[in-house]
Amino acid sequence: MLASKPMNQLRKLLLSSRRVSSSSIIPPSILLHQRLFSTSDTDASAASLPSSHQKIQTLEGKTSNKSRSTSSTTSLNEDELAKFSAIADTWWHSEGPFKPLHLLNPTRLAFIRSTLCRHFSKDPSSARPFEGLRFIDVGCGGGLLSEPLARMGATVTGVDAVDKNVKIARLHADMDPVTSTIEYQCTTAEKLVDEGRTFDAVLALEVIEHVANPAEFCKSLSALSIPNGATLVSTINRSMRAYASAIVAAEYILRWLPKGTHQWSSFLTPEEVSMILRRASVDVKEMAGFVFNPITGRWLLSDDISVNYIAYGTKTSDLGDI
């Protein structure tokens, strides 16, 4: 539970920050109304990794040259890669630096499940609604998203440019026969495009704000999608409210994240993400916000996209660079 003092400070910050109206950016017709989904079957495991350092050393010799290679064309930001490499051991520590993702995961998985079941005409009440579908989790980190997607039946490929992240993800996935089927690679989206890989759904959550060239990155995401495939991108809005909550509160007051994890200037507005995706031939169909309740400690899906938000779009063939 949060201490009362940080909670009060966070509430004051959120209340005092100017609320940014989502209706001036994205038409209301593609926003979700506020609602809470049931996510009991999609929560990611928060189990710790026993002797992870020792096991990573064992895996060093098993990483293929193919998985280490990267394309000559890349949107990688080396400084951002170094940040995440330094804390890679803590991906599955629910009270560690990735605590915000552990808290957010059930809510973003609820959106993914609902949206993709509708897109692919799947039964959302099924235990494994994504059976027969191929998903790629770009910037998979330690596998917090890849694992529940695999449990929902998808054939999952998880890629990350940080080799240590991929090793942690592989170790944790191998603890469960269901998730051990995940294909993890230390590579980039651009490299997979060069290899001609395509997927039914392409997901890049909390990644675009860390790349050097968001436009080129989204072109790669689009190229990885089959025609009419689904693309999901989530990030943080470049708003004063986001600065107050995602940086001041999360990094300096609550200390959920190491200081310097986020750069406000690297955040993208919903309008910018929509434009970048459209120019990459992905037509944004729906957006939703993630809103944190400091009283309950839970995230809700909302039509408020002024801080954290997710965009869902479909691959088209006739938009191009407009």
VOGU-3710 file (C-alpha; in Angstrom, 3 decimals, decimal comma):
1> mlaskpmnql> 0,000/0,000/0,000  1,098/3,571/-0,641  2,103/5,693/2,293  -0,433/8,362/3,136  1,974/11,249/2,562  2,962/10,245/-1,018  -0,706/9,516/-1,740  -1,729/12,989/-0,630  1,075/14,562/-2,644  0,070/12,590/-5,734
11> rklllssrrv> -3,600/13,531/-5,360  -2,678/17,222/-5,058  -0,490/17,008/-8,177  -3,165/15,291/-10,226  -5,898/17,668/-9,084  -3,815/20,805/-9,574  -2,575/19,856/-13,042  -4,649/21,195/-15,903  -6,803/18,471/-17,442  -6,315/18,134/-21,178
21> ssssiippsi> -9,518/17,520/-23,083  -9,336/14,439/-25,293  -12,225/15,547/-27,508  -10,124/18,301/-29,083  -7,572/15,740/-30,267  -9,413/12,553/-31,202  -13,064/12,331/-32,325  -15,243/10,984/-29,472  -16,512/8,201/-31,750  -13,242/6,287/-31,414
31> llhqrlfsts> -12,874/6,633/-27,651  -13,995/4,154/-25,015  -16,342/5,179/-22,240  -14,911/4,685/-18,772  -15,311/1,109/-17,535  -13,472/-1,516/-15,531  -12,858/-4,906/-17,105  -12,579/-8,220/-15,298  -8,958/-9,316/-15,651  -8,671/-12,280/-13,304
41> dtdasaaslp> -7,531/-14,572/-16,121  -4,971/-12,216/-17,617  -2,864/-11,065/-14,672  0,827/-11,580/-15,280  2,739/-13,698/-12,807  4,933/-11,730/-10,417  7,152/-14,651/-9,480  10,811/-13,908/-8,823  13,578/-15,559/-10,792  15,749/-17,831/-8,620
51> sshqkiqtle> 19,490/-17,575/-9,282  18,848/-15,465/-12,372  22,439/-14,255/-12,679  23,746/-17,820/-12,769  21,161/-18,946/-15,326  21,841/-15,954/-17,564  25,482/-16,970/-17,723  24,385/-20,408/-18,871  22,232/-18,861/-21,579  25,087/-16,743/-22,941
61> gktsnksrst> 26,335/-19,612/-25,053  22,854/-20,438/-26,328  22,089/-17,075/-27,920  22,414/-17,498/-31,676  24,268/-15,069/-33,906  21,024/-14,521/-35,764  19,236/-13,293/-32,644  22,055/-10,874/-31,817  22,193/-9,234/-35,222  20,503/-5,919/-35,991
71> ssttslnede> 19,550/-4,203/-39,220  21,668/-1,420/-40,666  18,495/0,689/-40,618  17,385/1,094/-37,035  15,417/3,382/-34,736  17,362/2,284/-31,654  18,275/4,838/-28,999  21,458/3,574/-27,326  20,987/5,687/-24,180  17,517/4,221/-23,649
81> lakfsaiadt> 18,823/0,683/-24,180  21,470/1,264/-21,504  18,817/2,403/-18,994  16,784/-0,774/-19,345  19,794/-3,056/-19,462  20,851/-1,709/-16,050  17,585/-2,813/-14,410  16,781/-5,907/-16,495  17,134/-8,284/-13,521  14,089/-6,704/-11,880
91> wwhsegpfkp> 11,461/-7,240/-14,596  9,499/-9,785/-12,547  9,889/-8,049/-9,168  6,408/-6,601/-8,654  7,707/-4,040/-6,149  10,776/-3,125/-8,215  11,395/-0,491/-10,919  8,738/-2,064/-13,161  5,999/-1,869/-10,528  3,944/0,576/-12,665
101> lhllnptrla> 3,828/-1,978/-15,497  2,796/-4,768/-13,124  -0,061/-2,575/-11,895  -1,040/-1,500/-15,408  -0,769/-4,903/-17,067  -4,248/-6,284/-16,216  -5,928/-3,154/-17,577  -3,989/-2,977/-20,816  -4,527/-6,724/-21,321  -8,262/-6,196/-20,885
111> firstlcrhf> -8,217/-3,606/-23,677  -6,130/-5,891/-25,899  -8,404/-8,863/-25,300  -11,596/-6,904/-25,965  -10,276/-5,082/-29,034  -8,557/-8,008/-30,736  -11,435/-10,417/-30,084  -13,667/-7,933/-31,875  -11,151/-7,405/-34,681  -10,599/-11,124/-35,319
121> skdpssarpf> -14,204/-12,155/-34,545  -13,139/-14,269/-31,564  -15,129/-15,205/-28,465  -13,948/-12,935/-25,613  -15,345/-15,370/-23,036  -13,070/-18,159/-24,286  -10,075/-19,113/-22,140  -7,870/-19,096/-25,268  -9,503/-16,639/-27,687  -6,319/-16,008/-29,690
131> eglrfidvgc> -5,768/-19,617/-30,729  -4,362/-19,748/-34,268  -3,220/-16,107/-34,334  0,385/-14,897/-34,572  1,305/-11,933/-32,348  4,565/-10,021/-32,008  5,427/-8,097/-28,838  7,956/-5,448/-29,939  10,078/-4,219/-27,042  8,941/-7,185/-24,961
141> gggllsepla> 11,258/-6,473/-22,025  11,050/-9,344/-19,552  7,869/-10,761/-21,106  5,168/-9,154/-18,925  2,885/-8,872/-21,948  4,102/-11,846/-24,008  3,284/-14,448/-21,357  -0,421/-13,657/-20,821  -0,887/-13,373/-24,591  0,521/-16,892/-24,941
151> rmgatvtgvd> -1,796/-18,102/-22,189  -4,675/-16,686/-24,221  -3,681/-18,976/-27,075  -1,627/-16,719/-29,340  1,568/-17,881/-31,016  3,826/-15,157/-29,600  7,141/-13,756/-30,759  8,777/-11,363/-28,299  11,652/-9,164/-29,461  13,827/-6,714/-27,595
161> avdknvkiar> 17,076/-4,941/-28,458  18,438/-5,485/-24,927  20,021/-8,942/-24,784  19,677/-9,140/-20,993  15,912/-8,519/-21,229  15,516/-11,423/-23,640  17,439/-13,785/-21,361  15,270/-12,824/-18,371  12,124/-13,302/-20,472  13,299/-16,717/-21,675
171> lhadmdpvts> 14,133/-17,907/-18,160  10,765/-16,857/-16,774  8,776/-18,268/-19,700  10,469/-21,649/-19,360  8,932/-22,049/-15,893  5,566/-22,796/-17,520  5,041/-25,246/-20,438  2,411/-22,915/-21,917  4,675/-19,866/-22,038  7,791/-21,861/-22,947
181> tieyqcttae> 6,464/-21,846/-26,523  7,132/-18,102/-26,849  9,815/-17,296/-29,431  12,113/-14,682/-27,926  14,754/-12,911/-29,992  17,275/-10,194/-29,264  16,673/-8,204/-32,431  14,777/-5,211/-33,806  11,533/-4,685/-35,674  13,568/-3,438/-38,630
191> klvdegrtfd> 15,574/-6,652/-38,772  12,428/-8,781/-38,780  11,075/-6,668/-41,652  14,271/-7,447/-43,565  13,589/-11,139/-42,904  10,055/-10,851/-44,297  8,285/-11,774/-41,038  4,596/-10,836/-40,717  2,021/-11,220/-37,942  -1,717/-10,978/-37,378
201> avlalevieh> -1,240/-8,439/-34,585  1,703/-6,162/-33,819  1,987/-4,738/-30,293  4,440/-2,092/-29,090  3,454/-1,003/-25,601  5,372/1,663/-23,683  8,103/1,570/-26,346  7,669/4,394/-28,854  8,747/7,071/-26,356  12,112/5,327/-26,049
211> vanpaefcks> 13,038/5,045/-29,757  15,161/7,522/-31,689  12,829/7,838/-34,687  9,122/7,178/-33,971  8,116/7,582/-37,637  10,572/4,966/-38,893  9,673/2,711/-35,967  5,971/2,814/-36,901  6,795/2,062/-40,530  8,487/-1,110/-39,306
221> lsalsipnga> 5,480/-2,001/-37,152  3,243/-1,569/-40,186  5,511/-3,698/-42,374  5,329/-6,501/-39,800  1,516/-6,591/-40,011  -0,492/-8,596/-42,508  -3,058/-6,643/-44,598  -5,915/-5,637/-42,290  -3,865/-6,871/-39,348  -4,083/-5,129/-35,971
231> tlvstinrsm> -1,526/-2,731/-34,519  -1,544/-1,527/-30,912  0,700/1,226/-29,573  0,609/2,644/-26,056  2,595/5,537/-24,653  2,428/8,696/-22,512  0,931/11,983/-23,688  3,158/15,064/-23,838  0,983/17,100/-21,495  1,636/18,981/-18,270
241> rayasaivaa> -0,582/16,512/-16,445  1,569/13,671/-17,735  4,703/15,478/-16,597  3,233/15,816/-13,111  2,141/12,186/-12,780  4,545/10,147/-14,969  7,730/11,994/-14,029  7,339/14,130/-10,888  5,072/11,690/-9,026  6,267/8,305/-10,352
251> eyilrwlpkg> 10,005/9,079/-10,378  10,528/11,662/-7,642  7,701/11,308/-5,092  6,565/7,672/-5,196  9,934/6,499/-6,586  8,269/3,752/-8,598  10,805/4,343/-11,383  14,477/5,306/-11,417  14,938/9,046/-11,955  15,436/9,813/-15,627
261> thqwssfltp> 13,433/6,819/-16,882  11,233/9,135/-18,949  12,036/12,276/-20,922  8,990/14,532/-21,260  10,180/15,849/-24,631  10,107/12,284/-26,001  6,419/11,775/-25,213  3,983/11,896/-28,142  0,496/13,359/-28,199  -2,421/11,215/-29,426
271> eevsmilrra> -2,653/13,465/-32,481  1,018/12,844/-33,311  0,717/9,071/-32,863  -2,383/9,004/-35,079  -0,596/10,987/-37,795  2,583/8,876/-37,624  0,617/5,632/-37,809  -1,539/6,909/-40,664  1,559/7,825/-42,658  2,757/4,275/-42,009
281> svdvkemagf> -0,503/2,889/-43,482  -2,117/2,113/-40,120  -5,574/3,637/-39,690  -6,294/4,348/-36,007  -9,758/3,050/-35,141  -9,905/3,499/-31,387  -8,090/5,102/-28,479  -8,495/4,687/-24,743  -6,819/6,175/-21,712  -5,352/4,474/-18,653
291> vfnpitgrwl> -6,211/6,353/-15,465  -4,644/5,515/-12,109  -6,721/5,729/-8,948  -4,314/6,485/-6,059  -6,973/5,552/-3,516  -7,542/1,995/-4,759  -4,116/1,567/-6,371  -5,780/0,322/-9,565  -5,843/1,425/-13,206  -9,071/1,962/-15,142
301> lsddisvnyi> -9,795/2,201/-18,847  -11,162/5,660/-19,592  -11,869/8,168/-22,344  -9,304/10,429/-20,635  -6,176/10,212/-22,820  -4,374/13,166/-21,243  -1,696/10,988/-19,592  -1,411/7,281/-20,494  -3,195/6,020/-23,597  -3,345/3,165/-26,099
311> aygtktsdlg> -4,159/3,285/-29,821  -5,584/0,449/-31,908  -5,408/0,560/-35,691  -5,617/-1,647/-38,775  -3,166/-2,090/-41,630  -4,364/-0,532/-44,872  -2,916/-0,534/-48,364  -3,895/2,869/-49,663  -2,885/5,523/-47,125  0,876/5,887/-47,620
321> di> 2,796/9,080/-46,799  0,096/11,730/-46,720
//
